[in-house]
Amino acid sequence: MFLLRSARRSDLAAVRALANHLDSPNLPKDEAFLEARLLRSERSFALAGPPSAEAEYQFVLVDGTDEVVGTCAILSKHGTPDMPHVFLRVCQEHREAASLKIRVAHLTLQLGSTEDGPTEIGALVLRPDVRGKPGWPGRLLSWGRFAYIACHPASFERFLLAEMRASLTPDGKNRFWEAFGHRFTGLSYAEADRRSTIDKSFILDLFPSTPFYASLLDPAVAEELGKVHPEARPALRLLERAGFHWIGEIDPFDAGPFYGADQSEVVPIRELWRGAVALHEPAADARPGMIIAEEQGEFRALAARAETRDGELLLSKEARDRLELQVGDDVGLAPLPISS
């Protein structure tokens, strides 16, 4: 039975190994970065406060032997005066020449930024050999972080953002950056990606401030605007089922799309149920859900069949033991996306 829990500093080696599968600004292959992230995460879980750029929540998914097989994160505040959230807004402009009876539509890219940004979810990695195994590990990893937000809504911004992974070439380059960003900055994609983890001002300083016509790009590059990496499509489908939608913006580095939703639109947040653990077990055909427990700053969640009855939650003894729950303990239940 897989368990999603708050990460600890002792998980550093396992999280570092998982970062090898992603190596993104949110989860780089940088041990010092990850160690600092885990330290901030422990502080954040221990004392949940209002949205803050210092509040970062790292989760790990462990299997039945307590081996870490996945990770994900919530960044409470993405976009501050020191580190603004930058994006390219994708718009459509219509032009018409009446004398020629010609009407055309152009996609335009407009640089934008905010110093009062949303909460960002990200850094989701599931070990390839675990995907599709019984127990819904990928779905628990994706939706479990929303269950935490549901328990602490005031610690996060109302709007939630997900930056989806874009496609890269086999040698680690990004076609959009080579065609667009590199021309304005002179930096390689790898250099810009690394720099962006500590400073994004160079984007605001060097990118064009006026709208840029995407039709000036090579058609093959323009076709990739807002497209996600094939490996990220399952994660995107889970986000869409949770209530996320494309917000008309792309990342200025790789043209990956930004998806977002208000907390009130996110299914596992909106439909959180709270009650007490019952003595009895659920019916064999009870619907699976995410069962949530918290104690002294530690968050735990798992996916199992459960049933609500008269303010109590019926779940198996195995689930109770895995969550370290006793009959009568406070518990939460949130939906799990199991149907196609």
Summary of the structure (lengths in Angstrom):
residues: 340
radius of gyration: 21.6
end to end distance: 21.9
largest distance: 79.2
contacts: 1093
relative contact order: 0.15
helix: 31%
strand: 32%
